[in-house]
């Protein structure tokens, strides 16, 4: 499959990646309903077999569950490790209510938590899920 350079990085990605939002399952504010983790892993593996070389997820998808499923799929995968992209800026409380949080402290903690859930030392592309709307101090701090 063809690849394209991602911005000014040394990363070359396929035009299509694997989006892992639905893998988070139901039971949270933006869930897609119940998902079978084994089916999700099989879908990731099939996309990789077809040449996809990156997976997009986010900490908030399934309140961390999507990242955990992606980790299991990558760990079981026998081929080259796909690039892992995830996002920050969306936090949840003990009741599962999601809100935007853009403080540097929160983003550092989210990154640490994502690295743990993804079971990797490096996140290939780390994105702000929904940047602050004010384009002011919150945006500057989050960057």
Beta strands, then each sheet from edge to edge (+ up, - down):
strand 1: 3-5
strand 2: 12-14
strand 3: 18-19
strand 4: 54-56
strand 5: 83-88
strand 6: 90-92
strand 7: 98-100
strand 8: 125-128
sheet 1: 1+ 2-
sheet 2: 3+ 4+ 5+ 8+
sheet 3: 6+ 7-
end
